Amino acid sequence: MRQNLKWALAALMVTCAATAVPLAASLADDGASPIFGVRIPEGYRDWKLIAVGQEVALNELRGVLGNARAVEASQGGALPFPDGTVFVKLAWKHVPVEGLDGAFVSGSPTTVQIMVKDSAKYATTGGWGFGRFIDGKPVDEAQHRTCFACHEAHAKDHDFVFTRYGR
């Protein structure tokens, strides 16, 4: 079942990447994610790096950035994360470097994904609001419905956050 979910998500991401422009154009132009109303935070590219990762099934490299509250909470290791914590996951295609077996670089960007902690506003999803964006535009509602389900199934013991500081 878990492998099927991975393949389904991989297929969904490939489809979305291939149709990013038409998909983004069909959504509301207010920049907020459906369901949660999360937006891409201003200045997030200047935030501190918390961790990096690789998603083999999606052929992606990922970097997770955090605002000051996320960095402080992650370094301290205390759970749950405080309200106001924001994580931003950036993902790129994994591209091998020709002639350097085993070396790779980031290729084209795939998504920007956001997690915002607000215990009152997002009480039904563990206190977290989610946003998933392609080319700066939020993806459709169906894709946002998968966010909490995955975090709940695989990261519930860490306040629904996969990322660990420095890992």
C-alpha positions as CSV (number, residue, x, y, z in Angstrom):
1,M,0.0,0.0,0.0
2,R,2.8,2.4,1.0
3,Q,4.6,1.7,-2.3
4,N,1.4,2.2,-4.3
5,L,1.0,5.6,-2.5
6,K,4.6,6.6,-3.5
7,W,4.0,5.7,-7.1
8,A,0.7,7.5,-7.2
9,L,2.2,10.6,-5.7
10,A,5.2,10.3,-8.1
11,A,2.8,10.1,-11.1
12,L,0.8,13.0,-9.7
13,M,3.9,15.2,-9.4
14,V,5.1,14.3,-12.9
15,T,1.7,15.1,-14.3
16,C,1.6,18.4,-12.4
17,A,5.2,19.4,-13.5
18,A,4.3,18.7,-17.1
19,T,1.1,20.7,-16.9
20,A,2.2,23.4,-14.4
21,V,1.3,26.4,-16.6
22,P,-2.3,25.3,-17.5
23,L,-2.9,24.1,-14.0
24,A,-1.7,27.3,-12.4
25,A,-3.6,29.4,-14.8
26,S,-6.8,27.7,-13.9
27,L,-6.6,28.5,-10.2
28,A,-7.6,31.6,-8.3
29,D,-4.9,34.3,-8.8
30,D,-4.8,35.4,-5.1
31,G,-1.7,33.3,-4.4
32,A,-3.2,31.4,-1.4
33,S,-3.3,27.6,-1.2
34,P,-6.8,26.0,-1.3
35,I,-8.1,24.6,2.0
36,F,-5.5,26.3,4.2
37,G,-5.0,29.8,2.7
38,V,-1.2,29.5,3.1
39,R,0.9,31.8,0.9
40,I,4.6,31.7,0.0
41,P,6.3,33.9,2.6
42,E,8.2,37.0,1.6
43,G,11.9,36.7,1.8
44,Y,11.9,33.0,2.5
45,R,15.0,32.4,0.3
46,D,17.0,34.3,3.0
47,W,15.9,31.9,5.8
48,K,18.3,29.4,7.3
49,L,18.8,25.9,6.0
50,I,17.5,23.3,8.4
51,A,18.0,20.1,6.4
52,V,18.4,18.6,2.9
53,G,16.9,15.5,1.5
54,Q,16.3,13.3,-1.6
55,E,13.1,11.8,-2.8
56,V,14.2,8.8,-4.9
57,A,10.7,8.0,-6.3
58,L,10.2,11.6,-7.5
59,N,13.9,12.0,-8.6
60,E,14.1,15.1,-6.5
61,L,16.6,16.9,-4.3
62,R,15.1,19.0,-1.5
63,G,16.1,21.7,0.9
64,V,14.1,22.8,3.9
65,L,14.4,26.3,5.1
66,G,12.9,27.8,8.3
67,N,12.0,31.1,9.7
68,A,13.7,32.2,13.0
69,R,11.1,30.4,15.1
70,A,11.5,27.2,13.1
71,V,15.2,27.3,13.4
72,E,15.2,28.0,17.1
73,A,12.6,25.2,17.8
74,S,14.4,22.8,15.5
75,Q,17.8,23.4,17.2
76,G,16.3,23.0,20.6
77,G,14.5,19.8,19.8
78,A,11.4,20.6,22.0
79,L,8.0,19.5,20.7
80,P,5.5,20.6,19.7
81,F,6.7,23.4,17.5
82,P,5.4,26.8,18.6
83,D,2.8,28.8,16.7
84,G,4.4,31.0,14.1
85,T,6.8,28.2,13.0
86,V,7.1,28.2,9.2
87,F,9.0,25.6,7.1
88,V,9.6,26.0,3.4
89,K,10.6,22.9,1.3
90,L,12.2,23.6,-2.1
91,A,12.5,20.7,-4.6
92,W,14.5,20.3,-7.7
93,K,15.0,17.5,-10.2
94,H,18.1,15.4,-9.4
95,V,20.5,15.7,-12.4
96,P,23.7,13.6,-12.7
97,V,26.9,15.3,-13.7
98,E,28.2,13.9,-16.9
99,G,31.5,12.1,-16.5
100,L,31.4,12.2,-12.7
101,D,29.8,8.9,-11.7
102,G,27.7,9.4,-8.6
103,A,27.9,13.2,-8.6
104,F,24.8,15.3,-9.2
105,V,23.4,18.8,-9.1
106,S,20.0,20.3,-8.8
107,G,18.1,20.7,-12.1
108,S,14.8,22.4,-12.8
109,P,12.6,23.4,-9.8
110,T,9.5,21.3,-9.1
111,T,7.7,22.7,-6.1
112,V,7.8,25.0,-3.1
113,Q,5.9,23.5,-0.2
114,I,5.0,25.4,3.0
115,M,4.0,24.4,6.5
116,V,2.7,27.0,8.9
117,K,2.0,26.3,12.6
118,D,-1.2,27.9,14.0
119,S,-2.8,25.7,16.5
120,A,-6.1,27.5,16.6
121,K,-6.6,28.1,12.9
122,Y,-5.5,24.6,11.8
123,A,-6.7,22.6,14.8
124,T,-8.1,19.8,12.6
125,T,-4.8,19.2,10.9
126,G,-2.5,18.9,14.0
127,G,-2.0,22.7,14.1
128,W,-0.5,22.9,10.6
129,G,-1.6,24.6,7.4
130,F,-0.1,23.5,4.1
131,G,0.7,25.1,0.8
132,R,2.1,23.5,-2.4
133,F,3.1,25.7,-5.3
134,I,4.4,25.2,-8.8
135,D,5.9,28.3,-10.5
136,G,4.6,30.4,-7.6
137,K,1.0,29.3,-8.1
138,P,-0.9,27.1,-5.7
139,V,-1.8,23.6,-7.0
140,D,-5.3,22.3,-6.9
141,E,-7.3,21.3,-3.8
142,A,-7.0,17.6,-4.4
143,Q,-3.2,17.8,-4.0
144,H,-3.5,19.8,-0.8
145,R,-5.8,17.1,0.7
146,T,-2.8,14.7,0.6
147,C,-0.5,16.9,2.7
148,F,-1.8,16.2,6.2
149,A,-2.7,12.6,5.6
150,C,1.0,11.8,4.7
151,H,2.3,13.9,7.6
152,E,-0.1,12.2,10.0
153,A,0.8,8.7,8.8
154,H,4.6,9.2,8.9
155,A,5.6,12.0,11.2
156,K,2.9,12.2,13.9
157,D,5.5,11.5,16.7
158,H,7.5,14.6,15.7
159,D,4.6,17.1,15.6
160,F,3.8,16.1,12.0
161,V,7.2,17.4,10.8
162,F,9.5,15.1,8.8
163,T,12.5,17.3,9.0
164,R,15.1,17.1,11.8
165,Y,17.7,19.8,12.3
166,G,21.1,18.9,10.9
167,R,20.1,15.5,9.6
